[in-house]
Amino acid sequence: MVISVTDIDIAHYIDQAILNPMATTKDIEQCCHQAIQYNFPAVCVYPSAVRKASKLLHNQKIKVATVIGFPTGATTTRCKVYEAAEAVENGASELDVVINLGWLKEGKSELIYQEIASICEETGQIVKAILETNRLTDTEKRFAAEICMDAGASFLKTSTGWFGGATVDDVKFLHNITKGKVQIKASGGIKDLQQAIDLINAGATRLGTSQGVELVKQQKTMSN
């Protein structure tokens, strides 16, 4: 079944992201208020903003997500585990973890597995493994996806958005690999409603974007 713009509420797919390094407390407050207003499932903020976002979203169903090892994935496993544990202590319940791409390119599957598994075990929270698919070959995408699924990741996430964004082809590719075993988060460069719908039709169950409000407004305009 192909979903059209009138078949779903696009807001239910959106992780409203505010990952501009220059974001202020006021920006974080605005992001959280938008999430409440539009009933987004999650906000995604930097670790330094997790405590603030958690306070703002207290008693709300909206999850606080944060990024770990962002945006390069090149910090040590020990640093990532500590960063993840501290984020959970501050109120995060979803962790978007950038895998070590250098290890992936070298075929160091055990190191990648141990890193993701350690974060999953240490925190007990939802882990979204960021693969940076636009920088990988199909063989590397499959390799990364299988390792992260085996290690306990709940989501495979396409991109950080810093080195390119989500594509329909990449989401379809991951969907064919996962076969519904884990969820898929498409992220990076999602600004247009039809683009968002195409990614959902390809298999995405979450959309990481800073343009969530605009997507909702686009849907309301098209529905009227």
C-alpha positions in Angstrom: 0.0 0.0 0.0 1.3 3.4 -1.0 0.7 6.2 1.5 -0.4 9.6 0.3 -0.2 12.9 2.0 -3.8 12.5 3.3 -3.4 9.0 4.7 -1.3 9.8 7.8 -0.5 12.6 10.3 3.1 13.5 9.3 3.7 14.9 12.9 3.6 11.4 14.3 6.8 10.5 12.4 8.9 13.5 13.3 11.9 13.7 15.6 12.2 17.5 15.8 15.9 18.2 15.8 17.8 21.2 17.0 21.4 20.4 16.3 22.8 23.8 15.4 25.9 24.2 17.5 24.9 27.8 18.1 21.4 27.0 19.4 20.6 28.9 22.6 18.4 28.1 25.6 15.6 30.1 23.9 16.0 27.9 20.8 15.7 24.7 22.9 12.6 26.1 24.6 11.0 26.8 21.2 11.8 23.4 19.9 10.2 21.7 22.9 7.1 23.9 22.8 6.7 23.0 19.1 7.0 19.3 20.0 4.2 19.7 22.5 2.1 21.8 20.2 2.3 19.4 17.3 2.6 16.2 19.3 5.9 15.1 17.8 7.2 11.7 19.2 10.6 13.2 20.1 13.0 16.1 20.1 16.6 15.6 19.4 19.1 17.9 21.1 22.8 18.0 21.9 23.9 16.3 25.2 24.4 19.7 26.9 20.7 20.5 26.3 19.2 17.2 27.5 18.6 18.3 31.1 16.8 21.5 29.9 14.7 19.6 27.4 13.8 16.9 29.9 12.5 19.6 32.3 10.5 21.3 29.6 9.0 18.0 28.6 8.3 16.7 32.1 5.0 14.8 32.2 4.8 14.8 28.4 4.8 11.6 26.2 7.5 13.2 24.0 10.9 11.5 24.2 14.1 13.4 24.6 16.7 12.1 22.2 20.3 13.1 22.0 23.3 12.5 19.8 26.4 10.5 20.8 29.8 10.8 19.2 28.3 13.4 16.9 28.9 14.1 14.1 32.0 12.1 13.2 31.7 9.0 15.3 35.5 9.1 15.9 35.6 9.5 19.6 36.6 6.5 21.7 34.2 3.8 22.9 34.8 4.8 26.5 33.9 8.4 25.7 30.7 7.3 23.9 29.6 5.1 26.7 30.2 7.8 29.2 28.4 10.4 27.1 25.4 8.1 26.6 25.2 7.2 30.3 25.4 10.8 31.3 22.7 11.7 28.8 20.4 9.1 30.2 21.1 10.3 33.7 20.0 13.8 32.6 16.8 12.5 31.0 17.4 11.2 27.5 15.6 8.0 26.6 16.8 7.7 22.9 20.4 7.8 21.8 21.4 8.5 18.2 24.9 7.1 18.1 27.3 7.7 15.2 29.3 4.6 14.4 33.0 4.7 13.8 33.2 5.0 10.1 37.0 4.4 10.0 36.5 1.1 11.7 33.7 0.3 9.2 36.0 1.1 6.2 38.7 -1.2 7.7 36.2 -4.0 8.3 36.7 -3.9 12.1 33.3 -5.5 12.8 34.1 -6.6 16.4 35.0 -3.1 17.5 31.8 -1.6 16.1 29.7 -4.4 17.6 31.3 -4.0 21.0 30.8 -0.2 21.0 27.1 -0.4 20.1 26.4 -3.3 22.4 28.2 -1.6 25.3 26.0 1.5 24.9 22.8 -0.6 24.7 23.8 -2.6 27.8 25.0 0.3 29.8 22.0 2.5 29.2 19.1 0.1 28.5 17.6 2.8 26.3 16.7 3.0 22.6 19.8 3.2 20.4 19.7 4.6 16.9 22.9 3.7 15.1 23.8 6.4 12.6 25.4 4.8 9.5 26.1 7.9 7.3 24.8 5.9 4.3 25.6 8.5 1.7 29.3 7.9 2.4 29.1 4.1 2.1 29.1 1.5 -0.6 26.1 -0.9 -0.7 28.4 -3.6 0.8 29.4 -1.3 3.6 25.8 -0.3 4.3 24.8 -4.0 4.6 27.9 -4.7 6.8 27.1 -1.8 9.1 23.4 -2.6 9.3 23.9 -6.2 10.2 26.5 -5.4 12.9 24.3 -2.8 14.5 21.2 -5.0 14.5 23.2 -7.8 16.1 24.6 -5.5 18.7 21.1 -4.4 19.9 20.3 -1.2 18.1 16.6 -0.4 17.9 16.9 1.8 14.8 19.2 2.3 11.9 19.5 5.9 11.0 20.7 7.1 7.6 22.7 10.2 8.3 23.9 12.9 10.6 22.9 15.5 8.0 26.4 17.0 8.1 27.7 15.0 5.1 24.6 14.7 3.0 21.1 13.5 3.8 18.6 10.7 3.5 17.6 9.3 0.2 14.7 7.0 -0.8 17.1 4.5 -2.3 19.1 4.2 1.0 15.9 3.8 3.1 14.7 1.1 0.7 18.0 -0.6 0.9 18.0 -0.7 4.7 14.3 -1.7 4.8 15.2 -4.8 2.6 18.0 -5.7 5.0 16.1 -5.2 8.2 12.9 -6.9 7.1 11.1 -5.1 10.0 13.5 -6.4 12.7 14.4 -2.8 13.6 13.0 0.6 12.7 14.6 3.0 10.3 15.1 6.7 10.9 15.6 8.9 7.8 17.5 12.0 8.6 19.2 14.9 6.9 17.9 17.4 4.3 14.2 16.6 4.8 12.4 19.9 4.1 9.5 19.0 1.7 6.4 17.1 2.5 6.4 14.9 -0.6 10.0 14.0 0.2 9.0 13.0 3.7 6.1 10.8 2.4 8.4 9.1 -0.2 10.8 8.2 2.7 8.0 6.8 4.7 6.8 4.7 1.7 10.4 3.5 1.3 10.3 2.2 4.9 11.2 5.0 7.3 9.3 5.0 10.6 10.9 8.2 11.9 12.1 11.4 10.2 14.9 13.4 11.8 14.4 17.1 10.7 14.5 20.6 12.0 11.6 21.4 9.6 8.9 19.5 11.4 6.6 22.4 11.9 7.0 23.4 8.2 6.1 19.8 7.1 3.0 19.9 9.3 1.9 23.2 7.8 2.5 21.9 4.3 0.3 18.9 5.0 -2.5 21.1 6.4 -2.3 23.4 3.4 -2.6 20.4 1.0 -5.5 18.8 3.0 -7.6 22.0 2.9 
